[in-house]
């Protein structure tokens, strides 16, 4: 078991309190009705599956219930940082809250 930093609660909590919600920074099409079936299907179902660092959206489902983003290494499961949804992924680099994987 390890601890994850919740940027809303501003504390480390047990991994069991959190749930993965999907890839971070997905942009919904402005007008879904004008999308082709292929474009809409790509938005709904296709996600990147990188090896290495990946930006993900998580929720603190058994805590504050709020959503935030995580930078996680998909090979080692190590969490590099957590940050608020409002923070742009480009701006986030200078504002990262170092999370790391604290073990209990």
Kinemage of the C-alpha trace (Angstrom):
@kinemage 1
@onewidth
@group {chain A} dominant
@subgroup {mainchain}
@vectorlist {calphas} color= white
{ca unk a 1} P 0.000 0.000 0.000
{ca unk a 2} L 1.141 3.553 -0.643
{ca unk a 3} L -0.094 7.071 -0.023
{ca unk a 4} L -1.360 9.558 -2.618
{ca unk a 5} L -1.350 13.318 -2.108
{ca unk a 6} L -4.798 14.907 -2.581
{ca unk a 7} L -4.275 18.507 -3.759
{ca unk a 8} L -7.720 19.470 -2.407
{ca unk a 9} L -7.325 18.012 1.101
{ca unk a 10} L -3.605 18.893 1.004
{ca unk a 11} L -2.623 15.643 2.692
{ca unk a 12} L -1.420 12.136 1.905
{ca unk a 13} L -4.116 9.465 2.069
{ca unk a 14} L -4.233 5.703 1.517
{ca unk a 15} L -4.476 4.543 -2.104
{ca unk a 16} L -7.736 2.713 -1.289
{ca unk a 17} L -9.490 6.098 -0.966
{ca unk a 18} L -8.885 6.972 -4.641
{ca unk a 19} L -10.255 5.792 -7.988
{ca unk a 20} L -8.866 6.154 -11.480
{ca unk a 21} L -11.288 8.074 -13.732
{ca unk a 22} L -9.535 8.031 -17.111
{ca unk a 23} L -7.080 9.942 -19.232
{ca unk a 24} L -6.565 13.592 -18.292
{ca unk a 25} L -6.929 16.634 -20.546
{ca unk a 26} L -9.404 15.170 -23.037
{ca unk a 27} L -11.197 17.869 -25.017
{ca unk a 28} L -14.861 17.230 -25.779
{ca unk a 29} L -15.886 18.221 -29.324
{ca unk a 30} L -17.598 21.647 -29.393
{ca unk a 31} L -20.645 20.336 -31.266
{ca unk a 32} L -20.983 16.544 -31.008
{ca unk a 33} L -23.905 16.563 -33.462
{ca unk a 34} L -21.649 17.856 -36.230
{ca unk a 35} L -19.017 15.145 -35.647
{ca unk a 36} L -18.802 12.162 -37.923
{ca unk a 37} L -19.439 8.773 -36.322
{ca unk a 38} L -15.716 8.087 -36.552
{ca unk a 39} L -14.763 11.357 -34.796
{ca unk a 40} L -17.314 10.805 -32.029
{ca unk a 41} L -16.268 7.175 -31.613
{ca unk a 42} L -12.620 8.217 -31.350
{ca unk a 43} L -13.503 10.735 -28.626
{ca unk a 44} L -15.580 8.223 -26.650
{ca unk a 45} L -13.523 5.065 -26.906
{ca unk a 46} L -9.923 5.587 -27.987
{ca unk a 47} L -7.302 6.578 -25.442
{ca unk a 48} L -3.546 6.666 -25.442
{ca unk a 49} L -1.850 3.838 -23.606
{ca unk a 50} L 1.724 5.064 -23.196
{ca unk a 51} L 4.590 3.249 -21.625
{ca unk a 52} L 6.074 5.593 -19.041
{ca unk a 53} L 4.689 8.905 -17.776
{ca unk a 54} L 0.971 9.432 -18.321
{ca unk a 55} L -1.465 12.139 -17.159
{ca unk a 56} L -4.605 10.697 -15.589
{ca unk a 57} L -7.712 11.989 -13.844
{ca unk a 58} L -8.450 10.487 -10.421
{ca unk a 59} L -11.057 11.112 -7.738
{ca unk a 60} L -10.716 11.089 -3.965
{ca unk a 61} L -13.894 9.040 -3.803
{ca unk a 62} L -13.665 8.046 -0.137
{ca unk a 63} L -12.472 11.462 1.009
{ca unk a 64} L -13.388 14.897 -0.303
{ca unk a 65} L -14.949 13.387 -3.453
{ca unk a 66} L -13.203 15.857 -5.758
{ca unk a 67} L -11.327 15.211 -8.981
{ca unk a 68} L -7.663 15.977 -9.692
{ca unk a 69} L -4.923 14.971 -12.111
{ca unk a 70} L -2.019 12.615 -11.542
{ca unk a 71} L 1.243 12.156 -13.429
{ca unk a 72} L 1.966 8.442 -13.095
{ca unk a 73} L 4.567 6.106 -14.557
{ca unk a 74} L 2.606 3.240 -16.114
{ca unk a 75} L 5.594 0.895 -15.924
{ca unk a 76} L 6.398 1.323 -12.234
{ca unk a 77} L 3.046 2.704 -10.967
{ca unk a 78} L 5.058 5.506 -9.299
{ca unk a 79} L 3.110 8.743 -8.942
{ca unk a 80} L 5.352 11.671 -9.878
{ca unk a 81} L 2.914 14.463 -8.965
{ca unk a 82} L -0.709 15.449 -8.420
{ca unk a 83} L -2.351 18.728 -9.420
{ca unk a 84} L -5.751 20.409 -9.656
{ca unk a 85} L -7.940 20.044 -12.756
{ca unk a 86} L -7.883 23.805 -13.251
{ca unk a 87} L -4.126 23.773 -13.761
{ca unk a 88} L -3.118 23.568 -17.392
{ca unk a 89} L -0.869 20.610 -18.172
{ca unk a 90} L 1.728 22.997 -19.651
{ca unk a 91} L 1.672 25.328 -16.622
{ca unk a 92} L 1.604 22.372 -14.257
{ca unk a 93} L 5.310 21.606 -14.639
{ca unk a 94} L 6.304 24.604 -12.551
{ca unk a 95} L 3.540 24.088 -9.982
{ca unk a 96} L 3.767 20.332 -9.434
{ca unk a 97} L 3.059 19.087 -5.970
{ca unk a 98} L 5.555 16.310 -5.574
{ca unk a 99} L 3.617 13.284 -4.510
{ca unk a 100} L 5.928 10.337 -4.797
{ca unk a 101} L 4.901 7.002 -3.456
{ca unk a 102} L 5.146 7.032 0.291
{ca unk a 103} L 4.783 3.540 1.637
{ca unk a 104} L 3.165 2.727 4.927
